Amino acid sequence: MMGELVRNAGHYRQEGVGVFDGNGNCLHMAPPPARVPELMGDLFHWVKNCKTHPLVYSCVFHYEFEFIHPFIDCNGRMGRYWQDRDRSEKLHLSVRFWTISPFRIP
């Protein structure tokens, strides 16, 4: 698993991914990998031109980022990081509320 993370670091995923529960049931199947660059481009365009309140903006961004699931792993961590970073910047907060989740190797 770690070899794949290193090999794919810094790149959008090139395979299908989903979110599964402990019983192997699919909770979310991400869009096909061929659509990821377009979807991320659309999301960044929206971010650049968004005029909505920062709290609404950060929630919409986080939802869309997680729905697209652009990376092979660590999408949750990256989504939470960007959500907090952008919200803090737009609201001029001096304190950031980062959530830390353990990294587990199966």
Backbone as CSV, one residue per row, in Angstrom:
resi,resn,N_x,N_y,N_z,CA_x,CA_y,CA_z,C_x,C_y,C_z
1,MET,0.820,-1.198,0.000,0.000,0.000,0.000,0.863,1.262,0.000
2,MET,1.877,1.325,0.854,2.712,2.514,0.927,3.441,2.766,-0.397
3,GLY,3.844,1.707,-1.084,4.507,1.863,-2.372,3.619,2.564,-3.374
4,GLU,2.336,2.250,-3.357,1.388,2.896,-4.259,1.227,4.367,-3.909
5,LEU,1.227,4.698,-2.615,1.098,6.095,-2.208,2.271,6.910,-2.722
6,VAL,3.461,6.373,-2.579,4.648,7.088,-3.029,4.652,7.202,-4.551
7,ARG,4.301,6.132,-5.221,4.290,6.138,-6.691,3.265,7.131,-7.231
8,ASN,2.151,7.292,-6.541,1.074,8.158,-7.010,1.073,9.545,-6.372
9,ALA,2.041,9.830,-5.518,2.068,11.118,-4.817,2.116,12.273,-5.808
10,GLY,1.267,13.272,-5.569,1.273,14.456,-6.412,0.505,14.314,-7.707
11,HIS,-0.205,13.210,-7.876,-0.950,12.958,-9.112,-2.394,12.592,-8.795
12,TYR,-3.280,12.971,-9.695,-4.653,12.499,-9.570,-4.669,10.986,-9.760
13,ARG,-5.668,10.360,-9.181,-5.763,8.904,-9.275,-6.003,8.464,-10.718
14,GLN,-5.542,7.259,-11.023,-5.690,6.692,-12.361,-6.541,5.431,-12.351
15,GLU,-7.248,5.225,-11.256,-8.108,4.043,-11.137,-9.359,4.401,-10.359
16,GLY,-10.336,3.542,-10.464,-11.575,3.756,-9.745,-11.391,3.548,-8.252
17,VAL,-12.069,4.362,-7.454,-12.018,4.224,-5.999,-13.414,4.414,-5.433
18,GLY,-13.584,3.920,-4.232,-14.838,4.085,-3.531,-14.596,4.098,-2.035
19,VAL,-15.638,4.411,-1.308,-15.602,4.381,0.151,-16.468,3.206,0.580
20,PHE,-15.903,2.333,1.398,-16.591,1.110,1.809,-16.685,1.038,3.325
21,ASP,-17.753,0.427,3.801,-17.863,0.236,5.242,-17.113,-1.021,5.659
22,GLY,-17.158,-1.331,6.940,-16.416,-2.473,7.463,-16.865,-3.811,6.915
23,ASN,-18.055,-3.864,6.328,-18.575,-5.111,5.757,-18.324,-5.207,4.254
24,GLY,-17.623,-4.226,3.696,-17.339,-4.248,2.264,-18.437,-3.644,1.406
25,ASN,-19.452,-3.036,2.029,-20.523,-2.397,1.268,-20.060,-1.034,0.766
26,CYS,-20.311,-0.774,-0.501,-19.904,0.492,-1.103,-20.833,1.612,-0.619
27,LEU,-20.249,2.623,0.014,-21.005,3.779,0.487,-20.967,4.919,-0.534
28,HIS,-19.895,4.970,-1.302,-19.747,6.000,-2.331,-18.758,5.507,-3.383
29,MET,-19.151,5.584,-4.636,-18.245,5.269,-5.736,-17.899,6.593,-6.411
30,ALA,-16.621,6.932,-6.394,-16.166,8.211,-6.951,-16.324,8.226,-8.468
31,PRO,-16.369,9.419,-9.060,-16.444,9.508,-10.520,-15.244,8.802,-11.171
32,PRO,-15.392,8.379,-12.411,-14.289,7.702,-13.107,-13.031,8.573,-13.142
33,PRO,-11.859,7.951,-13.083,-10.609,8.722,-13.039,-10.410,9.659,-14.230
34,ALA,-10.939,9.321,-15.378,-10.785,10.185,-16.554,-11.482,11.535,-16.368
35,ARG,-12.468,11.595,-15.463,-13.212,12.841,-15.227,-12.581,13.716,-14.153
36,VAL,-11.636,13.165,-13.375,-11.074,13.892,-12.232,-10.455,15.240,-12.628
37,PRO,-9.572,15.319,-13.629,-8.993,16.625,-13.967,-10.054,17.679,-14.313
38,GLU,-11.060,17.287,-15.082,-12.128,18.227,-15.457,-12.914,18.675,-14.227
39,LEU,-13.289,17.714,-13.372,-14.064,18.042,-12.182,-13.280,18.923,-11.217
40,MET,-12.003,18.639,-11.040,-11.179,19.467,-10.166,-10.993,20.858,-10.768
41,GLY,-10.845,20.929,-12.093,-10.752,22.228,-12.756,-12.009,23.055,-12.536
42,ASP,-13.172,22.402,-12.656,-14.440,23.090,-12.403,-14.524,23.567,-10.956
43,LEU,-14.087,22.714,-10.025,-14.132,23.072,-8.603,-13.217,24.269,-8.328
44,PHE,-11.996,24.254,-8.862,-11.079,25.373,-8.650,-11.597,26.658,-9.296
45,HIS,-12.244,26.533,-10.447,-12.842,27.705,-11.095,-13.934,28.284,-10.198
46,TRP,-14.765,27.414,-9.629,-15.818,27.861,-8.722,-15.212,28.546,-7.499
47,VAL,-14.157,27.943,-6.932,-13.485,28.511,-5.759,-12.983,29.922,-6.076
48,LYS,-12.359,30.074,-7.216,-11.765,31.362,-7.596,-12.826,32.446,-7.746
49,ASN,-14.020,32.074,-8.179,-15.062,33.050,-8.468,-16.188,33.090,-7.438
50,CYS,-16.079,32.324,-6.382,-17.148,32.207,-5.395,-17.308,33.488,-4.582
51,LYS,-18.537,33.923,-4.428,-18.838,35.142,-3.664,-19.701,34.841,-2.437
52,THR,-19.906,33.579,-2.119,-20.777,33.215,-1.008,-20.039,33.329,0.332
53,HIS,-20.749,33.238,1.421,-20.165,33.340,2.761,-19.124,32.239,2.957
54,PRO,-17.999,32.542,3.593,-16.922,31.560,3.766,-17.328,30.251,4.432
55,LEU,-18.285,30.278,5.337,-18.712,29.027,5.970,-19.458,28.139,4.980
56,VAL,-20.307,28.744,4.169,-21.025,27.988,3.148,-20.040,27.501,2.095
57,TYR,-19.166,28.396,1.656,-18.148,28.072,0.662,-17.306,26.878,1.107
58,SER,-16.824,26.898,2.366,-15.939,25.830,2.826,-16.667,24.493,2.899
59,CYS,-17.939,24.509,3.256,-18.711,23.260,3.299,-18.946,22.699,1.906
60,VAL,-19.310,23.566,0.971,-19.536,23.124,-0.410,-18.231,22.592,-0.999
61,PHE,-17.131,23.308,-0.775,-15.847,22.848,-1.286,-15.514,21.462,-0.732
62,HIS,-15.658,21.295,0.586,-15.303,20.013,1.205,-16.164,18.884,0.650
63,TYR,-17.466,19.118,0.517,-18.356,18.090,-0.033,-17.924,17.715,-1.452
64,GLU,-17.714,18.708,-2.300,-17.358,18.436,-3.688,-16.005,17.739,-3.799
65,PHE,-15.031,18.178,-2.997,-13.707,17.558,-3.016,-13.815,16.085,-2.639
66,GLU,-14.553,15.796,-1.583,-14.693,14.401,-1.142,-15.500,13.579,-2.147
67,PHE,-16.482,14.188,-2.790,-17.262,13.479,-3.805,-16.374,13.092,-4.988
68,ILE,-15.545,14.025,-5.437,-14.640,13.756,-6.567,-13.588,12.728,-6.171
69,HIS,-13.110,12.798,-4.946,-12.105,11.853,-4.431,-10.915,11.779,-5.392
70,PRO,-10.191,12.907,-5.557,-9.191,12.992,-6.620,-7.934,12.153,-6.440
71,PHE,-7.644,11.714,-5.226,-6.405,10.982,-4.981,-6.693,9.531,-4.609
72,ILE,-5.686,8.705,-4.709,-5.833,7.288,-4.406,-6.053,7.073,-2.906
73,ASP,-5.519,7.973,-2.083,-5.679,7.875,-0.631,-5.510,9.260,-0.014
74,CYS,-5.901,9.399,1.218,-5.745,10.633,2.017,-6.654,11.769,1.554
75,ASN,-7.736,11.473,0.859,-8.666,12.511,0.422,-9.325,13.213,1.603
76,GLY,-9.668,12.457,2.631,-10.293,13.054,3.813,-9.372,14.045,4.493
77,ARG,-8.131,13.654,4.688,-7.161,14.550,5.325,-6.947,15.815,4.494
78,MET,-6.777,15.636,3.186,-6.552,16.791,2.319,-7.787,17.689,2.267
79,GLY,-8.963,17.089,2.192,-10.196,17.879,2.164,-10.375,18.694,3.429
80,ARG,-10.111,18.077,4.588,-10.225,18.809,5.858,-9.174,19.909,5.946
81,TYR,-7.967,19.634,5.467,-6.916,20.650,5.484,-7.325,21.870,4.650
82,TRP,-7.735,21.634,3.400,-8.085,22.748,2.522,-9.320,23.482,3.016
83,GLN,-10.289,22.739,3.576,-11.483,23.382,4.109,-11.090,24.349,5.229
84,ASP,-10.260,23.889,6.140,-9.858,24.740,7.258,-8.977,25.899,6.787
85,ARG,-8.051,25.620,5.894,-7.142,26.658,5.410,-7.909,27.784,4.731
86,ASP,-8.797,27.435,3.825,-9.541,28.455,3.092,-10.508,29.214,4.000
87,ARG,-11.188,28.502,4.874,-12.124,29.146,5.803,-11.365,30.131,6.696
88,SER,-10.223,29.691,7.240,-9.434,30.559,8.120,-8.948,31.797,7.376
89,GLU,-8.521,31.597,6.137,-8.027,32.726,5.338,-9.143,33.713,5.025
90,LYS,-10.279,33.215,4.604,-11.374,34.102,4.208,-12.025,34.804,5.393
91,LEU,-12.004,34.161,6.569,-12.580,34.783,7.765,-11.531,35.517,8.595
92,HIS,-10.293,35.517,8.123,-9.183,36.184,8.816,-9.032,35.671,10.245
93,LEU,-9.082,34.350,10.394,-8.926,33.739,11.717,-7.448,33.554,12.033
94,SER,-7.079,33.853,13.255,-5.686,33.646,13.659,-5.479,32.239,14.217
95,VAL,-6.576,31.537,14.518,-6.503,30.175,15.046,-7.098,29.231,14.016
96,ARG,-6.421,28.121,13.807,-6.939,27.113,12.887,-7.309,25.867,13.666
97,PHE,-8.331,25.185,13.201,-8.831,24.004,13.877,-8.609,22.774,13.014
98,TRP,-7.396,22.292,12.991,-7.068,21.122,12.181,-7.463,19.867,12.920
99,THR,-8.050,18.951,12.198,-8.361,17.651,12.781,-7.258,16.692,12.354
100,ILE,-6.810,15.933,13.279,-5.743,14.967,13.017,-6.340,13.574,13.111
101,SER,-6.174,12.799,12.076,-6.635,11.416,12.109,-5.412,10.514,11.952
102,PRO,-5.428,9.388,12.624,-4.251,8.504,12.546,-4.111,7.916,11.148
103,PHE,-2.884,7.702,10.757,-2.610,7.061,9.480,-2.346,5.582,9.781
104,ARG,-3.164,4.724,9.227,-3.032,3.287,9.502,-2.606,2.563,8.245
105,ILE,-1.692,1.650,8.418,-1.278,0.790,7.317,-1.988,-0.545,7.520
106,PRO,-2.827,-0.938,6.565,-3.562,-2.211,6.741,-2.633,-3.421,6.781
